[in-house]
Amino acid sequence: MTPPTTTPATTTPARPGTFVPAPGAAPIARQVLTQASMEARLMLRNGEQLLLAVVIPVIVLLVGVRGAERVDLEYGVETFAPGVLALAVMSTSFTALAIATGFERRYGLIKRLGTSPLSRTSLLGAKVLALLVVEVLQVVVIGAVALALGWEPDASVVGLLLTVVLGTSAFASLGLLLAGSLRAEATLAAANLVYLLLMAGGAVVLPASAYGSFGDVVAWLPSGALGEAMRSALDGAAVAWRDLLVLAGWTLVGAAATARTFKWE
């Protein structure tokens, strides 16, 4: 018996490149932008971080201005508004970032990112970009409250942008340095302690001249440099190059230390 003949199946040839795999990491710029977008969405959905980023600085501004008026201090809204904006940058880029990253390490999220092509430097850059998005919201809200209190800023756009970017970079690198080397609970305690100490004695809300002879010391701290640069950019339309160089120095030191010591788990 002759077996039945079968007709070979005909297939339509695939277009060139349709099923050809293209292994490899995405470009670094795309990695950073994608991670930054996710980080910004997570921060804006977190009520506790919004409280730290917006509500507390607004309360400090209102209490500071009204309290200074009652006790007849020489500092008014022209002094407090730039200082509170600097405080907002510090609270978001240092305290909130350190605490969030510390608990991301604890829950294993950072470990999973470590298996991806995302490098430590790219992670730092993505987090800084996400912080800048949140800080735009802070500037809008705090600035609106200050304007309602009678603030009339004389702003230098270049000085303001440089201050925000370098201040964010400096404190973000220090926050990641803290979060990448301590346990989550220790990071929570240390970040809040440093925040309170710098807010009270770091020349961020009030100018360094308010601290007497100690002002020459605190001016070299990242908080003092951020506060002085912010006041110069918003009160006299000037660029405080010396303070910006201090922030750049802290950025380089913090980023280098973070890149060497950050632990993914």
C-alpha positions in Angstrom: 0.0 0.0 0.0 1.4 3.3 -1.0 1.5 5.8 1.8 -0.3 9.0 1.2 1.8 11.9 0.1 1.9 15.0 2.2 2.3 18.4 0.8 4.9 20.5 2.7 3.4 23.3 4.6 4.1 26.7 3.2 5.2 29.4 5.5 5.3 33.1 4.9 8.8 34.3 5.4 9.1 36.7 8.3 10.2 40.2 7.7 13.9 40.8 8.3 14.5 41.6 12.0 11.0 40.7 13.2 12.0 37.9 15.6 15.7 38.7 15.9 16.5 39.3 19.6 18.5 42.5 20.4 19.9 41.8 23.9 21.6 44.6 25.8 20.7 47.4 28.2 18.8 50.4 27.2 20.8 53.7 26.7 21.8 55.2 30.0 19.7 58.3 29.4 16.6 56.2 29.0 17.3 54.2 32.1 17.7 57.3 34.2 14.5 59.0 32.8 12.4 55.8 33.3 13.7 55.3 36.9 13.2 59.0 37.6 9.6 58.9 36.4 8.8 56.0 38.7 10.5 57.6 41.7 8.6 60.9 41.2 5.2 59.1 41.0 6.0 57.1 44.2 6.9 60.3 46.1 3.9 62.2 45.0 1.6 59.3 46.1 3.2 59.1 49.5 1.3 61.3 52.0 4.0 61.3 54.6 6.6 62.5 52.2 4.3 65.3 51.0 3.8 66.3 54.6 7.5 66.6 55.1 8.0 68.3 51.8 5.2 70.9 51.8 3.2 71.1 55.1 6.1 71.4 57.5 8.0 74.1 55.5 4.8 76.1 55.2 4.2 75.9 59.0 7.8 77.0 59.6 7.2 80.0 57.3 4.0 81.1 58.9 5.3 80.6 62.5 8.6 82.3 61.7 7.1 85.4 60.0 4.3 85.9 62.6 6.6 85.2 65.5 9.2 87.7 64.3 6.5 90.3 64.0 5.3 89.8 67.6 8.7 89.9 69.2 9.9 92.7 66.8 12.8 90.8 65.3 14.7 92.3 62.3 13.9 89.2 60.2 10.8 89.3 58.1 9.3 87.4 55.2 12.2 88.5 53.0 14.5 86.4 55.2 12.2 83.5 56.0 10.8 82.8 52.5 14.2 82.0 50.9 15.3 80.1 54.0 12.1 78.0 54.1 12.5 77.2 50.4 16.1 76.0 51.2 14.7 74.0 54.0 12.1 72.4 51.7 14.9 71.4 49.3 16.9 69.9 52.2 13.9 68.0 53.6 13.0 66.4 50.3 16.5 65.7 48.9 18.0 64.5 52.2 15.5 63.3 54.8 12.7 62.0 52.6 15.1 60.4 50.1 17.3 58.8 52.8 14.3 57.3 54.7 12.6 56.0 51.5 15.8 54.5 50.1 16.6 52.9 53.5 13.3 51.0 53.5 13.6 50.2 49.8 16.8 48.4 50.7 15.1 46.6 53.6 12.2 45.4 51.5 14.5 44.2 48.7 13.6 46.7 46.0 17.2 48.0 45.8 18.5 44.5 45.6 16.3 43.8 42.5 17.5 47.0 40.9 21.0 45.8 41.5 20.3 42.9 39.1 19.3 45.3 36.4 21.8 47.3 34.2 21.0 50.4 36.3 24.3 51.4 37.9 24.8 53.2 41.2 25.6 56.5 39.4 22.4 56.1 37.2 20.3 55.4 40.3 21.6 58.6 42.0 20.9 60.6 38.8 17.4 59.2 38.6 16.6 60.0 42.2 17.9 63.6 41.8 15.7 64.1 38.7 12.7 62.8 40.6 13.5 65.2 43.5 13.6 68.2 41.2 10.1 67.4 40.0 8.8 67.4 43.6 10.7 70.5 44.4 8.9 72.4 41.6 5.7 71.7 43.6 7.3 72.9 46.7 8.5 76.2 45.1 5.0 76.9 43.8 3.2 76.2 47.1 5.7 77.9 49.4 6.2 80.8 47.1 2.4 81.4 46.9 2.1 81.5 50.7 5.1 83.8 50.9 3.6 86.2 48.3 0.4 86.2 50.3 2.4 87.3 53.3 3.8 90.3 51.4 7.0 88.8 50.0 8.5 90.7 47.0 11.4 88.7 45.6 14.1 90.1 43.5 15.0 86.8 41.8 18.0 85.8 39.7 16.7 82.9 37.6 20.2 81.6 36.9 21.1 81.8 40.6 17.9 80.1 41.7 18.2 77.2 39.2 21.9 76.6 40.1 21.0 76.7 43.8 18.2 74.2 43.6 20.1 71.8 41.3 23.4 71.9 43.3 21.6 71.9 46.7 19.5 68.9 45.6 22.5 67.0 44.3 24.5 67.7 47.4 21.9 66.5 49.9 20.7 63.7 47.7 24.2 62.2 47.5 24.5 62.6 51.3 21.1 61.0 51.9 22.0 58.1 49.7 25.3 57.7 51.5 23.4 57.4 54.8 20.7 55.1 53.4 23.2 52.8 51.6 25.3 52.1 54.6 22.8 51.9 57.6 19.8 49.7 58.4 16.4 51.2 57.7 15.6 52.0 61.3 19.0 53.6 61.9 18.6 55.6 58.7 15.2 56.8 59.9 16.6 58.0 63.2 19.8 59.5 61.8 18.1 61.4 58.9 15.5 63.0 61.2 18.2 63.9 63.8 20.4 65.5 61.1 17.4 67.3 59.7 16.5 68.8 63.0 20.1 69.8 63.9 20.6 71.5 60.5 17.2 73.2 60.7 18.0 74.7 64.1 21.7 75.4 63.8 22.7 74.9 60.1 22.0 78.5 58.8 19.4 77.2 56.5 16.3 79.2 57.6 18.1 82.1 59.1 21.3 83.6 57.6 24.7 82.7 58.9 25.1 86.2 60.4 22.4 85.3 62.9 24.8 82.8 64.5 27.5 85.2 65.5 31.1 83.9 65.3 29.7 80.4 64.7 28.3 81.6 61.4 31.8 81.3 59.7 31.7 77.6 60.5 28.1 76.8 59.5 28.5 78.6 56.2 30.7 75.7 55.0 28.0 73.2 55.8 25.7 72.2 52.9 22.8 73.6 54.8 24.5 77.0 55.3 25.7 77.1 51.7 22.2 76.2 50.4 20.5 78.9 52.6 23.0 81.6 51.7 22.8 80.8 48.0 19.0 80.8 48.1 18.8 84.2 49.9 21.3 85.7 47.4 19.3 84.4 44.4 15.9 85.6 45.7 16.8 88.7 47.8 19.4 90.5 45.8 19.2 88.9 42.3 22.8 87.8 42.7 24.6 84.5 42.1 26.5 83.3 45.2 29.3 81.6 43.5 31.2 80.8 46.7 28.2 79.0 48.2 27.5 77.2 45.0 31.1 75.9 44.9 30.6 74.7 48.5 27.5 72.8 47.4 29.4 71.4 44.3 32.2 70.2 46.6 29.7 68.4 48.9 28.1 66.9 45.8 31.4 65.4 44.6 32.3 64.1 48.0 28.9 62.6 48.7 28.5 61.1 45.2 32.0 59.5 45.3 31.5 58.1 48.8 28.0 56.8 47.8 29.3 55.1 44.6 32.0 53.3 46.7 29.9 52.3 49.7 26.3 52.0 48.6 25.0 48.4 49.3 22.2 47.1 47.3 21.0 44.9 50.2 
